[in-house]
Amino acid sequence: QSRGEEEAGPIRIAVIGTGARGCDLVRALTTIAAAKVVAVCDPYGPHLERGWQFAGPLTRTFTDHRRLLEEIKPHAVVIAVPLAAHFDICCDSIDAGCAVFCEKLMCYSLEQAQKLVARVDQKKVVFQVGLQRRANAIYRQAAAMVQAGLLGRITSIRS
């Protein structure tokens, strides 16, 4: 989905789910000049407060993601809630016309995943599942080192 000229400026982002992972994402988003965290949402008060502290005092807070979507109308939504809530919140965000970054796992079942893919195709929105270990350069470098034989014969891995 492209933004028109009337929407120039930072991408307005809402973060739904401000537990440990959500707060990590809020902190990362606040370092991107082209992004502005405009709202955070979590039904659990201590998480919401922590997310708000990382996002900044001008950020709106919500305990209900539907109300956030209706009032804020963000360009993009980051979803970092427990897995059982991914599908419903993703659907609501897609229906609101938002680009979506959803933490892994995408859905609770294959049926939900298929329905979500169909909804993304229908609404023509951007959708990405977060797989930070695959996107981080240090992990690609480690894999290349193993493949090149720089570490010798691997006999045990602990992770």
Z-matrix of the N, CA and C atoms (Angstrom, degrees):
N
C 1 1.445
C 2 1.512 1 107.71
N 3 1.336 2 117.23 1 129.97
C 4 1.454 3 119.50 2 -179.93
C 5 1.519 4 110.09 3 -102.27
N 6 1.315 5 114.92 4 150.33
C 7 1.454 6 120.45 5 178.52
C 8 1.519 7 107.95 6 -95.25
N 9 1.314 8 117.00 7 141.83
C 10 1.452 9 121.55 8 179.01
C 11 1.514 10 111.42 9 -77.21
N 12 1.339 11 115.28 10 171.99
C 13 1.457 12 120.44 11 179.96
C 14 1.517 13 111.84 12 -60.28
N 15 1.346 14 116.81 13 -31.83
C 16 1.463 15 119.71 14 -179.60
C 17 1.523 16 111.81 15 -66.26
N 18 1.320 17 117.54 16 -11.66
C 19 1.464 18 121.29 17 -178.84
C 20 1.523 19 111.50 18 -108.94
N 21 1.333 20 117.34 19 28.37
C 22 1.462 21 120.18 20 178.26
C 23 1.525 22 109.33 21 -62.18
N 24 1.300 23 115.80 22 156.70
C 25 1.459 24 120.37 23 -179.27
C 26 1.502 25 109.81 24 113.98
N 27 1.323 26 116.19 25 -172.02
C 28 1.464 27 119.62 26 -177.20
C 29 1.531 28 112.68 27 -63.05
N 30 1.309 29 115.51 28 152.54
C 31 1.464 30 121.35 29 174.06
C 32 1.527 31 107.28 30 -74.94
N 33 1.308 32 115.98 31 124.82
C 34 1.474 33 122.19 32 -178.24
C 35 1.527 34 108.90 33 -83.52
N 36 1.331 35 115.87 34 116.04
C 37 1.465 36 121.58 35 -173.42
C 38 1.524 37 110.47 36 -118.23
N 39 1.328 38 115.52 37 138.45
C 40 1.461 39 122.46 38 172.24
C 41 1.518 40 108.23 39 -113.59
N 42 1.317 41 116.38 40 140.21
C 43 1.460 42 121.54 41 177.28
C 44 1.522 43 107.61 42 -111.53
N 45 1.327 44 115.43 43 120.36
C 46 1.462 45 122.09 44 179.67
C 47 1.525 46 107.61 45 -107.33
N 48 1.319 47 115.20 46 112.97
C 49 1.461 48 121.77 47 -174.71
C 50 1.514 49 109.01 48 103.56
N 51 1.331 50 116.94 49 103.27
C 52 1.463 51 120.15 50 -175.73
C 53 1.528 52 111.75 51 -120.42
N 54 1.332 53 114.82 52 41.63
C 55 1.455 54 119.93 53 169.65
C 56 1.518 55 107.78 54 -75.82
N 57 1.313 56 117.62 55 -156.11
C 58 1.467 57 121.61 56 -176.44
C 59 1.525 58 112.35 57 -57.96
N 60 1.332 59 117.90 58 -50.68
C 61 1.469 60 120.30 59 -178.12
C 62 1.519 61 111.22 60 -68.12
N 63 1.327 62 117.28 61 -42.52
C 64 1.461 63 120.54 62 179.01
C 65 1.519 64 111.76 63 -60.07
N 66 1.327 65 117.09 64 -42.09
C 67 1.466 66 120.46 65 178.52
C 68 1.526 67 111.29 66 -66.90
N 69 1.329 68 117.68 67 -36.73
C 70 1.472 69 120.02 68 174.56
C 71 1.525 70 109.95 69 -58.75
N 72 1.327 71 116.04 70 -42.45
C 73 1.461 72 120.31 71 -179.87
C 74 1.521 73 111.45 72 -69.36
N 75 1.325 74 118.23 73 -39.14
C 76 1.469 75 120.98 74 176.00
C 77 1.525 76 109.54 75 -58.14
N 78 1.327 77 116.84 76 -48.34
C 79 1.465 78 120.47 77 -179.64
C 80 1.527 79 111.11 78 -59.46
N 81 1.322 80 116.85 79 -42.70
C 82 1.470 81 120.04 80 179.32
C 83 1.530 82 110.79 81 -65.20
N 84 1.319 83 117.24 82 -42.14
C 85 1.463 84 120.68 83 -178.76
C 86 1.523 85 112.35 84 -63.87
N 87 1.330 86 117.02 85 -33.32
C 88 1.467 87 119.41 86 -178.87
C 89 1.522 88 112.84 87 -70.51
N 90 1.325 89 118.17 88 -8.12
C 91 1.468 90 121.34 89 177.15
C 92 1.523 91 112.35 90 -94.20
N 93 1.324 92 117.68 91 -2.77
C 94 1.460 93 121.99 92 -176.87
C 95 1.522 94 108.86 93 -99.83
N 96 1.332 95 116.93 94 116.28
C 97 1.462 96 121.38 95 -175.59
C 98 1.529 97 112.51 96 -60.85
N 99 1.323 98 117.40 97 -33.88
C 100 1.464 99 121.04 98 -176.20
C 101 1.523 100 112.73 99 -83.06
N 102 1.327 101 117.71 100 2.64
C 103 1.469 102 121.75 101 -178.79
C 104 1.523 103 109.93 102 -122.28
N 105 1.325 104 115.38 103 145.89
C 106 1.458 105 120.99 104 175.48
C 107 1.523 106 108.60 105 -135.41
N 108 1.328 107 116.58 106 118.03
C 109 1.460 108 120.88 107 175.75
C 110 1.527 109 106.46 108 -75.81
N 111 1.335 110 116.09 109 113.22
C 112 1.464 111 120.86 110 -175.87
C 113 1.522 112 112.49 111 -102.53
N 114 1.342 113 117.24 112 -16.57
C 115 1.464 114 120.02 113 -179.36
C 116 1.520 115 109.92 114 -158.08
N 117 1.333 116 114.12 115 149.16
C 118 1.461 117 121.45 116 172.00
C 119 1.524 118 107.29 117 -129.46
N 120 1.330 119 115.00 118 151.13
C 121 1.458 120 120.08 119 -175.45
C 122 1.522 121 110.37 120 -142.02
N 123 1.318 122 115.52 121 132.67
C 124 1.455 123 121.34 122 173.21
C 125 1.525 124 107.55 123 -164.43
N 126 1.326 125 118.37 124 134.37
C 127 1.462 126 119.50 125 179.46
C 128 1.533 127 113.19 126 -73.71
N 129 1.332 128 117.01 127 -14.94
C 130 1.461 129 121.65 128 -178.66
C 131 1.527 130 108.69 129 -95.08
N 132 1.320 131 116.57 130 114.07
C 133 1.456 132 123.04 131 -173.36
C 134 1.518 133 116.39 132 -50.45
N 135 1.341 134 119.58 133 -50.37
C 136 1.468 135 119.12 134 -179.46
C 137 1.529 136 112.90 135 -60.99
N 138 1.323 137 118.25 136 -36.87
C 139 1.471 138 120.25 137 177.20
C 140 1.523 139 110.10 138 -67.72
N 141 1.327 140 116.40 139 -43.08
C 142 1.462 141 120.61 140 -179.86
C 143 1.525 142 110.61 141 -60.47
N 144 1.297 143 116.85 142 -44.80
C 145 1.471 144 121.72 143 179.58
C 146 1.527 145 110.68 144 -61.08
N 147 1.322 146 116.50 145 -44.07
C 148 1.470 147 120.13 146 -179.31
C 149 1.528 148 110.74 147 -65.18
N 150 1.330 149 116.77 148 -43.18
C 151 1.465 150 120.40 149 177.79
C 152 1.519 151 111.80 150 -61.17
N 153 1.327 152 115.95 151 -40.95
C 154 1.466 153 120.96 152 179.00
C 155 1.527 154 110.54 153 -64.18
N 156 1.338 155 116.98 154 -40.22
C 157 1.460 156 119.89 155 179.24
C 158 1.525 157 111.24 156 -61.98
N 159 1.329 158 117.42 157 -40.19
C 160 1.465 159 120.46 158 178.92
C 161 1.531 160 111.25 159 -72.25
N 162 1.322 161 117.56 160 -35.04
C 163 1.462 162 121.17 161 -176.53
C 164 1.524 163 112.49 162 -77.20
N 165 1.324 164 117.42 163 -31.51
C 166 1.460 165 120.72 164 178.06
C 167 1.511 166 112.83 165 114.79
N 168 1.331 167 116.15 166 157.91
C 169 1.462 168 121.36 167 -171.85
C 170 1.528 169 115.36 168 -67.12
N 171 1.315 170 119.30 169 -17.80
C 172 1.467 171 121.11 170 179.31
C 173 1.531 172 112.30 171 -87.22
N 174 1.314 173 115.83 172 -3.40
C 175 1.464 174 121.72 173 -178.97
C 176 1.526 175 110.00 174 -79.48
N 177 1.334 176 116.98 175 134.33
C 178 1.465 177 121.23 176 177.28
C 179 1.523 178 109.65 177 -80.83
N 180 1.322 179 116.47 178 150.22
C 181 1.456 180 121.83 179 179.09
C 182 1.522 181 110.13 180 -117.95
N 183 1.341 182 115.11 181 145.60
C 184 1.457 183 122.26 182 -179.52
C 185 1.519 184 109.50 183 -142.04
N 186 1.321 185 116.10 184 150.27
C 187 1.460 186 121.05 185 171.64
C 188 1.522 187 110.69 186 -105.18
N 189 1.326 188 117.92 187 -8.95
C 190 1.469 189 123.77 188 -179.23
C 191 1.524 190 108.76 189 -125.07
N 192 1.330 191 116.76 190 116.92
C 193 1.466 192 120.41 191 -176.51
C 194 1.522 193 112.51 192 -64.51
N 195 1.327 194 118.32 193 -30.88
C 196 1.470 195 120.55 194 -179.98
C 197 1.528 196 110.88 195 -65.26
N 198 1.309 197 115.08 196 -41.37
C 199 1.472 198 119.64 197 178.13
C 200 1.534 199 110.23 198 -64.93
N 201 1.333 200 116.64 199 -40.74
C 202 1.462 201 121.17 200 176.55
C 203 1.526 202 110.25 201 -57.22
N 204 1.332 203 116.83 202 -50.32
C 205 1.460 204 120.85 203 -177.74
C 206 1.526 205 111.45 204 -60.62
N 207 1.311 206 116.23 205 -39.53
C 208 1.461 207 121.31 206 -178.49
C 209 1.531 208 112.06 207 -70.49
N 210 1.315 209 117.02 208 -44.20
C 211 1.464 210 120.72 209 -174.51
C 212 1.528 211 113.57 210 -83.17
N 213 1.323 212 117.22 211 -39.63
C 214 1.466 213 120.90 212 -173.81
C 215 1.527 214 112.32 213 -88.84
N 216 1.326 215 117.02 214 -34.41
C 217 1.467 216 121.89 215 -176.31
C 218 1.543 217 111.64 216 49.74
N 219 1.338 218 115.72 217 59.37
C 220 1.472 219 118.71 218 -178.60
C 221 1.524 220 111.36 219 -69.50
N 222 1.325 221 116.01 220 157.88
C 223 1.465 222 120.77 221 174.05
C 224 1.528 223 109.92 222 -73.55
N 225 1.332 224 115.32 223 -36.49
C 226 1.463 225 120.62 224 -175.15
C 227 1.529 226 109.77 225 -140.75
N 228 1.335 227 114.29 226 153.58
C 229 1.457 228 122.03 227 -179.84
C 230 1.527 229 108.67 228 -129.69
N 231 1.320 230 115.48 229 134.45
C 232 1.460 231 121.97 230 172.38
C 233 1.523 232 106.42 231 -106.11
N 234 1.330 233 116.16 232 125.89
C 235 1.465 234 121.24 233 -175.84
C 236 1.528 235 108.96 234 -113.12
N 237 1.325 236 115.66 235 116.14
C 238 1.467 237 122.04 236 -178.27
C 239 1.532 238 108.76 237 -134.68
N 240 1.305 239 115.45 238 54.17
C 241 1.468 240 122.87 239 -178.74
C 242 1.525 241 108.85 240 -105.80
N 243 1.336 242 118.37 241 171.81
C 244 1.468 243 118.81 242 174.50
C 245 1.531 244 111.74 243 -57.86
N 246 1.318 245 115.75 244 147.71
C 247 1.458 246 123.02 245 -174.16
C 248 1.525 247 114.02 246 -50.39
N 249 1.316 248 118.35 247 -40.44
C 250 1.464 249 121.00 248 -176.90
C 251 1.526 250 112.35 249 -60.49
N 252 1.338 251 118.37 250 -21.03
C 253 1.464 252 121.82 251 -179.06
C 254 1.527 253 113.10 252 -98.16
N 255 1.318 254 119.22 253 -7.81
C 256 1.461 255 121.85 254 -176.23
C 257 1.523 256 112.53 255 -54.61
N 258 1.326 257 117.39 256 -51.87
C 259 1.462 258 120.91 257 -172.83
C 260 1.523 259 111.84 258 -58.46
N 261 1.316 260 117.75 259 -52.21
C 262 1.464 261 120.60 260 -176.71
C 263 1.525 262 111.93 261 -63.46
N 264 1.316 263 117.26 262 -43.40
C 265 1.465 264 120.01 263 -178.77
C 266 1.527 265 110.47 264 -69.82
N 267 1.324 266 117.61 265 -38.34
C 268 1.465 267 120.12 266 175.70
C 269 1.523 268 110.51 267 -61.53
N 270 1.319 269 117.19 268 -46.17
C 271 1.475 270 120.49 269 179.92
C 272 1.525 271 111.11 270 -60.28
N 273 1.320 272 117.01 271 -46.24
C 274 1.461 273 120.36 272 179.21
C 275 1.527 274 111.30 273 -61.44
N 276 1.320 275 116.93 274 -40.06
C 277 1.471 276 121.39 275 -179.33
C 278 1.521 277 111.15 276 -68.83
N 279 1.318 278 116.63 277 -41.92
C 280 1.468 279 121.16 278 177.51
C 281 1.525 280 109.99 279 -63.71
N 282 1.330 281 116.42 280 -43.92
C 283 1.465 282 120.31 281 179.10
C 284 1.524 283 111.57 282 -62.74
N 285 1.332 284 117.26 283 -27.50
C 286 1.464 285 121.77 284 177.62
C 287 1.531 286 111.63 285 -80.74
N 288 1.353 287 116.92 286 -2.45
C 289 1.458 288 121.02 287 177.84
C 290 1.507 289 114.86 288 84.75
N 291 1.319 290 117.61 289 16.22
C 292 1.466 291 121.80 290 -177.50
C 293 1.527 292 111.31 291 -87.44
N 294 1.333 293 115.47 292 146.99
C 295 1.451 294 120.41 293 163.75
C 296 1.528 295 105.45 294 -71.23
N 297 1.340 296 117.42 295 146.61
C 298 1.464 297 120.80 296 -173.76
C 299 1.522 298 110.79 297 -128.68
N 300 1.332 299 115.27 298 131.14
C 301 1.463 300 122.80 299 166.65
C 302 1.516 301 104.95 300 -113.47
N 303 1.326 302 116.76 301 114.24
C 304 1.460 303 122.11 302 -177.40
C 305 1.524 304 109.08 303 -113.22
N 306 1.308 305 115.26 304 127.57
C 307 1.458 306 118.54 305 177.05
C 308 1.528 307 109.74 306 -62.30
N 309 1.318 308 115.22 307 154.20
C 310 1.448 309 121.24 308 177.49
C 311 1.518 310 109.66 309 -66.56
N 312 1.174 311 120.13 310 159.28
C 313 1.444 312 132.21 311 -22.46
C 314 1.528 313 108.31 312 -66.44
N 315 1.316 314 116.14 313 152.53
C 316 1.456 315 119.32 314 -175.38
C 317 1.523 316 111.76 315 -63.98
N 318 1.317 317 116.74 316 -47.07
C 319 1.467 318 121.26 317 -175.48
C 320 1.525 319 110.29 318 -143.26
N 321 1.308 320 113.27 319 170.93
C 322 1.455 321 121.41 320 -179.26
C 323 1.526 322 112.52 321 -83.31
N 324 1.353 323 116.50 322 -22.99
C 325 1.464 324 120.05 323 -177.68
C 326 1.525 325 110.17 324 -146.13
N 327 1.316 326 115.99 325 162.43
C 328 1.455 327 121.38 326 176.58
C 329 1.525 328 110.50 327 -62.92
N 330 1.321 329 117.28 328 -39.10
C 331 1.468 330 121.21 329 178.96
C 332 1.535 331 110.59 330 -59.96
N 333 1.336 332 116.94 331 -45.11
C 334 1.461 333 119.72 332 177.46
C 335 1.531 334 110.59 333 -61.79
N 336 1.320 335 117.22 334 -42.93
C 337 1.463 336 121.39 335 -179.21
C 338 1.521 337 110.98 336 -60.95
N 339 1.325 338 117.25 337 -42.66
C 340 1.465 339 120.80 338 179.02
C 341 1.523 340 111.27 339 -64.64
N 342 1.327 341 117.00 340 -41.15
C 343 1.466 342 120.69 341 177.79
C 344 1.530 343 110.72 342 -64.88
N 345 1.316 344 116.26 343 -39.13
C 346 1.459 345 120.44 344 -179.40
C 347 1.529 346 111.09 345 -67.01
N 348 1.320 347 117.05 346 -42.60
C 349 1.469 348 121.17 347 177.40
C 350 1.527 349 110.09 348 -60.34
N 351 1.321 350 117.00 349 -43.06
C 352 1.474 351 120.61 350 178.83
C 353 1.526 352 110.97 351 -62.58
N 354 1.323 353 116.82 352 -39.81
C 355 1.471 354 121.10 353 -179.78
C 356 1.529 355 110.37 354 -67.02
N 357 1.326 356 117.34 355 -41.65
C 358 1.466 357 121.47 356 177.48
C 359 1.521 358 109.77 357 -60.70
N 360 1.328 359 116.95 358 -45.27
C 361 1.470 360 121.14 359 178.37
C 362 1.523 361 111.31 360 -61.74
N 363 1.316 362 116.43 361 -42.90
C 364 1.468 363 121.33 362 -178.09
C 365 1.526 364 111.02 363 -65.53
N 366 1.319 365 117.48 364 -44.83
C 367 1.475 366 121.58 365 -175.14
C 368 1.530 367 112.54 366 -86.13
N 369 1.338 368 117.32 367 -11.43
C 370 1.465 369 122.35 368 178.17
C 371 1.536 370 112.43 369 57.39
N 372 1.325 371 115.86 370 48.37
C 373 1.462 372 120.78 371 177.68
C 374 1.522 373 109.84 372 -108.42
N 375 1.296 374 115.87 373 161.89
C 376 1.460 375 122.10 374 175.29
C 377 1.525 376 107.55 375 -80.69
N 378 1.328 377 116.06 376 135.68
C 379 1.463 378 121.23 377 179.89
C 380 1.514 379 108.42 378 -141.51
N 381 1.323 380 116.60 379 130.40
C 382 1.465 381 121.07 380 177.87
C 383 1.515 382 109.74 381 -137.32
N 384 1.318 383 114.93 382 140.17
C 385 1.459 384 121.02 383 174.11
C 386 1.524 385 107.25 384 -98.11
N 387 1.326 386 116.42 385 133.27
C 388 1.456 387 121.23 386 -178.09
C 389 1.511 388 111.98 387 -77.00
N 390 1.288 389 116.18 388 121.47
C 391 1.464 390 123.02 389 174.76
C 392 1.521 391 107.32 390 -133.23
N 393 1.333 392 116.63 391 69.21
C 394 1.450 393 120.95 392 -170.29
C 395 1.518 394 113.40 393 -57.16
N 396 1.294 395 118.98 394 -31.60
C 397 1.461 396 120.03 395 -179.65
C 398 1.527 397 111.10 396 -66.83
N 399 1.313 398 117.13 397 -29.68
C 400 1.462 399 120.06 398 178.92
C 401 1.521 400 111.80 399 -81.93
N 402 1.324 401 117.68 400 -21.74
C 403 1.458 402 121.15 401 -177.04
C 404 1.531 403 112.26 402 -93.89
N 405 1.309 404 117.83 403 -15.90
C 406 1.452 405 121.38 404 -175.76
C 407 1.529 406 110.39 405 -81.14
N 408 1.313 407 116.37 406 127.34
C 409 1.469 408 121.98 407 -175.82
C 410 1.528 409 112.79 408 -59.72
N 411 1.320 410 118.29 409 -31.22
C 412 1.466 411 120.35 410 -177.29
C 413 1.536 412 111.14 411 -64.81
N 414 1.325 413 117.40 412 -34.08
C 415 1.463 414 120.32 413 179.16
C 416 1.526 415 111.27 414 -73.99
N 417 1.330 416 116.52 415 -36.34
C 418 1.472 417 119.51 416 175.76
C 419 1.527 418 109.84 417 -65.50
N 420 1.332 419 116.26 418 -38.86
C 421 1.464 420 120.36 419 178.32
C 422 1.531 421 110.60 420 -64.46
N 423 1.322 422 117.11 421 -42.89
C 424 1.463 423 120.50 422 179.08
C 425 1.528 424 110.42 423 -62.35
N 426 1.326 425 117.56 424 -42.59
C 427 1.468 426 121.14 425 178.78
C 428 1.526 427 110.37 426 -62.82
N 429 1.320 428 116.99 427 -40.67
C 430 1.464 429 120.51 428 178.87
C 431 1.526 430 110.79 429 -64.67
N 432 1.325 431 117.14 430 -37.72
C 433 1.460 432 120.58 431 178.23
C 434 1.525 433 111.09 432 -64.23
N 435 1.329 434 116.58 433 -41.98
C 436 1.465 435 120.33 434 178.05
C 437 1.524 436 109.86 435 -64.37
N 438 1.326 437 116.33 436 -47.02
C 439 1.472 438 120.67 437 -178.53
C 440 1.520 439 112.18 438 -63.13
N 441 1.329 440 117.52 439 -32.45
C 442 1.467 441 121.24 440 179.63
C 443 1.520 442 112.59 441 -81.74
N 444 1.327 443 117.42 442 -6.05
C 445 1.453 444 120.81 443 179.32
C 446 1.514 445 114.51 444 80.01
N 447 1.324 446 117.95 445 13.25
C 448 1.467 447 121.17 446 -177.99
C 449 1.521 448 113.12 447 -66.96
N 450 1.314 449 117.21 448 -22.08
C 451 1.459 450 120.61 449 -178.55
C 452 1.524 451 112.75 450 -99.48
N 453 1.318 452 116.19 451 4.92
C 454 1.458 453 119.11 452 -178.31
C 455 1.519 454 110.76 453 76.37
N 456 1.323 455 114.85 454 -161.71
C 457 1.470 456 120.06 455 -179.11
C 458 1.521 457 109.17 456 -79.84
N 459 1.330 458 116.70 457 121.04
C 460 1.470 459 121.74 458 179.47
C 461 1.528 460 107.76 459 -81.85
N 462 1.316 461 116.24 460 122.61
C 463 1.470 462 119.83 461 -178.99
C 464 1.514 463 112.42 462 -113.98
N 465 1.331 464 117.39 463 -15.61
C 466 1.456 465 120.24 464 -178.99
C 467 1.522 466 109.56 465 -155.57
N 468 1.312 467 115.77 466 142.56
C 469 1.463 468 121.13 467 176.85
C 470 1.517 469 107.17 468 -133.21
N 471 1.323 470 115.94 469 134.26
C 472 1.459 471 121.81 470 175.43
C 473 1.524 472 107.11 471 -122.49
N 474 1.309 473 116.27 472 125.69
C 475 1.471 474 118.55 473 179.78
C 476 1.518 475 109.80 474 -140.87
